[in-house]
């Protein structure tokens, strides 16, 4: 049983995992004795490695004399042996210097965060913007495009902006639209989008003679604008880092990885699991395979502002990623984005 690993076996296993993370080459017993001060013979190390292989923590790839960690091995390493490093000051400074969100749209902010995650971790960065229906409503605006088409602009307290075109079938004047906008913003500000949708649906079901013509038109317009959920947004940065990994250097694996990263809904589903759990979450191998990312791991964390916006960010890479370095990068970035969102919404 893994629980019965003695100190020597743990030390040798930890050395194998960290050597493989650094070299991407199978690790042999002789390399272990040369690189680490165990004061053990290669034969002794070899026997321990055989025991670790029987436990399912290591595997011999092809005919190589060396071993590499299995998915089970990485999970044991992360859960039992990993020593998370402090984020170096140079990384903190790069994040804080580049994290000026003032005056930028939520879309630009999320793209910048993904780029920062990717460039500092040297892996692929993922950012899922706050789900619009869970954000707090700040204002709505209607812009007349033609006699029968309107552009609806939603703005949340966190600065998230979403646009939608509707066709109400009525030719509203600019003055009518301004009056409708003022009425709705006075009635709905401070509620979540989900609460707004529920309130409008309830009031539309009530006696129509309670409202004057303007109020009735306002409710019907906003109800039409909020009739369907607005699609979740996810930003992917640094896909080239994934293709540079030796694990994915064949044409088949490159095509598979690229298709998986282009499948936004599968990535959203994966990040959603992290958001629901809270805190930094680590998905290794098959745990990340719901996005068809075989041989990959995801480190993710939610971010949120006091106004209720909740999104998720993370780094995805091979199972061989440097967990001790990437975990604090993800954790610090999520904290920084949360702090910045609060600052910008004040």
N, C-alpha and C positions, 0 to 999 in steps of 0.2 A: 504494500500500500504506500501511496505517496506520503501519507502522514508519518510514516516510519523512517523517512530519509534521515540519515545521520548527518552530522555537521560536515564531514568530509565529502559525502555524496552531494550535499547541497552546494558546497563550495566549488566542486568540479563542474556540476551542472551549470551553476551561475557563470563560471568562466567560459564554458562552451557557448552558452547563449550570447554572452557579450562579445566573444570573439567572432561568432557568426554574424552578429549585427554589424560589426565593424568591417568584416572582410567579404561577406557573402560567399565564403568558401567553406566546404565541410571541414570540421575541426577534428584532428587526429590526436591520439594520446601523446605523441612526441611533441607536437606543437604546444599542448597544454603544459607539459613539464618545462619547456623552454621559456614560455611567456609568463608563467606564474610561479610563485614561490611556494610550492606545495611540499617540497622535500619528499616527493614520491617517485617511484620508478615508473617508466612508461607502462610496464606490465600491470602494475597496481591500478593506474589510471584506466587502462584498457578494461580491466575487470569491472571497475565501477561503471564505465560507459556501457558495458554489456548489460549490467543490471538496470541501468536507466533506460536502455532500449527495451528490455523486457517489460518495464513498467509503462511503456508507451510514451515516454518523454522525449526520446531521441529516435532517429531513424537513419539508416545508411542509404544515401541516395545512389542508385545504380550500383557500380562495383567499387565505389570509393571506400577507402579505409577509414575516412573520417565520418563524423556524424553531424546531423543538423537537428534543431529542435522541431518537434511536431506541434500541431495546433494545441494539443493537450499540454505539451511542454511550455509553450508560451503562456498559456493560461496559468499554469502553476508558477512560472517565473513572475508574472505580473501580480498575482494574488499573494505570493508568499515571500519572494526574494527581492523584488524591485525596490531600489532606493531612488526616490524621486529627487532630482537635483533642484537647487534654487535657480530661478531664472537669472542668467547673468545680467549685470547692469547695462551692458551694451544692447541687449535685446529689449530690456525695459525702455531704454532711451529711444530706440528706433520706433517702438510701438507708440510711445507717448508723443514723440515728435511728429509722427505721421497721422495721429488720430485727431486732427482738427475737423470737427463735423459742422462747425458753424456755417449756416447758409447753404448747406448741401442737401440734396434730396435724399430720402431714405435709400433709394436705389443706388446712388453714388456712394453712400456710406457703406452699404453692404458689399459693393464691389471692391472698395478700398480695403475693407476688413479682410475679405477673401484673399486679396493680393498680398497683404501683410502676412497673414497666416502662412501662405504658400512660400513666400520669399524667405521667411525666417526659419520655417521648419524644413524647407527643401522637399516638401511633399505637396500633394494636392489639397487646397483649401476649399472648404464648403461653408456657405452661409445661407441659412434659411431665414428670410425676413419674417418679422412678426406677422402672425395670421391676422388678417384685417378684421375679421369678425370678432376677435378677442381684444382689439384695441379700443381705446376710448375716443369717441367721436368729438371732433372739434368743430368742423364746419362742412357744409355741403354747398356747392354752387352749380347752377345750371347755365350753360352757354348755348345760345341758339345757333345751330349750324345751318338749318334750312327751315322751311315752313313746318315740317313734320319730324325733324331730327334734332335731338338735344345732346350735348356733351355734359355728362355729370362728373363733377370733380369732388371726390371725398378726401378730406384731410383728417388725420387722427392726431391726438395730442402728442404723440411721439414723433410727428412729422412725416408719417407714412402717407403717401399720396397715391390714389388710384383713380383711374379714369374709366368711364364706361359710356357708350353711346346707346341711347334709347329712342324709340319712336312712339311717342304718346298718342299720335293721331290728331293732335290739336295744335293749332297755330298760336302759340303763346307770344305775346309782345314782350319786349325787353323789360318794360315796367312790371308786367305780371310776374316775370321770372325773378326780378329783384325783390318783389313783395313776398313771393313764395319762399325765396332763399332766406330772407329775414325771419319769416314766421318759423321755418323749420329749425334754423340755428338757435332761435330763442327757446324752442320747445325741447330740443334733443341734445344740446351740448352737455357733455359730462357723462353720457351713457355709453356703454360699449355698443359696438355695431350690432351684436346679437340682441342686446336689449332694445336698441332702436327698431330693429326689424320686428321684434315681438310686439312692441308698443304700437307701431303703425298698423300691423295686421289686426291687433285687437280693436283699435279705434275705427278701422275701416269696416269692421263687422258690426259696429254699433249703429244706432239710428243716424241716418245721414242728415236729418233735419237739425241735429245738434250743431252742425257746422255751417258757416256761410260758404259761398261759392269758392272763395280764395282758399280757405282752410281745406275744403274738400279736394280741390285740385292739388294742393300741396301734399296732402296725404297720399293721394293716388299716384302722383309723380314719384315721391320718395319710395312708395311701395313697389312701383315698377323698377326703380333704380336698384333696389335691394332684393329683388326677387330671386336672384341667383347668387350663389357664393362667388366671391372673387378668387381666382386661382392663386394658390400659394406660389411664392417666388423663391427660387433658389439660385445661388450664384456659385459657379465652379471656377476656380483659379488654379493655374499651374498644372494642367493635365500632362504637360511634357515631362514633369518630374517623375510621374508614374511610369512613363515609357522608357525612362533612363535606367530603371531598375533591372538588374540582370535576371530577376525572376520572370520578367515579362518581355524578354527580348526576342521571342519568336513572333512570326507574323500572326499566328492564330491567337496568341495571348494578347497581342497589341490590339487586334480587332475586338476581342472580347471585352477588354478593359475600356476601350473607347466607347463601345456601345453601351456599356453599363453606366459610364459617366454622363452619357448623353440622355439616359433614361431618367428624366428629372423626377417623375413620380416615385420611382423606386428609391431614389436618394431621399426624397421628402419623407417617405414611410420610415426609412432607417433613422433619419434625424429626429423624427417624431417620437420614436422610442426613447431617445435620450432626453428629450424635452419633458416627457411624462415622468421619467425617473428622477430628474433633478440632479445637480452636481455633475462632476466630470464622470462620463461613462466610457467604458472601453469595450468595444465589440471586436472579437478576435476570430478570424477565419470564418467558420460556418455561421457565427453570430452576425457577421456582416454580409452573409451570402443572400439575404433577402433582397439585396440590390444586385445579385449576380456578380459579386466581386470576389471570386474565388482567390484564396491566398492573400487576402488583404485584411487589414485591421483599420478600425475607425476609432478615433478619440474625439469625443464631442462633449459640449457643455451648453446649457441654455443661458441666454442673457435676457434681462428684463429691466424695464424702467418702472418707476413708481406709478406711472400713468397706466400700467397694465399691459404694455406691449411685451410679448414674449416671443423670442426667436431662438434659433440654435445655430451654433457654429462648430466647426470641427476640422480635423486633418485626417485624410485617408492615405494610406500607403501600404507597402507590403507588410506581412506579419513580422518581417525582420526590422521594422522601424525602431528607432531609438526611443523607447517608451519613456525613459527617465528624463529625456530632453523635451519630447513633444508634449507630455502631460502638463508641465508647468506653462508652456507656451499657450496651450488651449485654455487653461484655467485663468491665466492672467488676462488673455484677450477678452474672454467672456466678462470678467469683472470690469475691465476697462470700458468695454462697449456699454455695459449697464450704467456705469457712472457717467459716461458721455451722453447717453440718452436722457438721463435725469437732468443733466446740466442744460441740454438744449431745449427741454420741454418747460423749463421754468420761465 
